[in-house]
Amino acid sequence: MGLIEAIILAIVEGLTEYIPVSSTGHMIIASSFMGIQSDDFVKLFTVCIQLGSILAVVALYFKRFFQSIEFYYKLFVAFIPAVILGVLFKDQIDSLLENVIVVAFALIVGGLFLVFIDSFFERGKKNNEEKTTYKNALVIGLFQTISMIPGVSRSAATIIGGMSQGLTRKAAAEFSFFLAVPTMFAATVKSLYDYFDEGGVVTSEQWKLFAVGNVVAFLVSILAIRFMINVLTKYGFKFFGYYRILAGTFILILYYSGVSLSIID
């Protein structure tokens, strides 16, 4: 993987991490078109550039991260279910990550759900995380575990979880962004630990790819988050739902046309 491929993957990560369209599905399409071989470093790269996306949330919502200690308690409660299920079902999750069909159908089914989500839940009244209870946080965390199925989208699952608990669209999206910070940070640290524990080596050139990738992911994530909030507030989820259906269908067409598809994250 060269510099151009790294930049493109970072752009894809930044664009898709925080909107409910599944970064996994888009990584499949991008890597397949560029002919990127799925090796250990590429897998590590796609996880580690999440650091840039994490910093984008911290930068945009800096003051909110230092408003109260209770804010962190709620994030911790929401974070725990993913940790427990991730440890218990790691092998099963890894096997699903190798199944392109699972990703495609998850995109389509999730898209259909998003098209009709606004009619499923009453208009939320809780307009910020301060009004979110610990019970609400736990339920959102349980919804996040659904995103362990590749193609579901972590942001989609957690936003839907937030709306089911009475949060407004914007509040649910913002809590999803906040919850992404510990979740993605833990995944990054775990991936780095496993890589080096198994004898992996990162060359100076590869460190440069990491640096460039994270900077690009950071900048693009800031734009994507702002776009997400604007579209969600004005139009709801239908736009993202239709897009997911098209993306999932496109992956199926490629797959059954004989195009080699590989999941790299």
MOCORCOR-V717356 format. One record per helix or strand of 2 or more residues. SS is the DSSP state (helix for helix, strand for strand). FROM is the first residue (numbers start at 1). LEN is the number of residues. If there is no record, write none. Layout:
SS,FROM,LEN
SS,FROM,LEN
//
This chain:
helix,3,14
helix,23,12
helix,40,9
helix,50,11
helix,63,4
helix,69,20
helix,90,7
helix,100,21
helix,129,3
helix,134,13
helix,154,11
helix,169,29
helix,204,32
helix,238,19
//
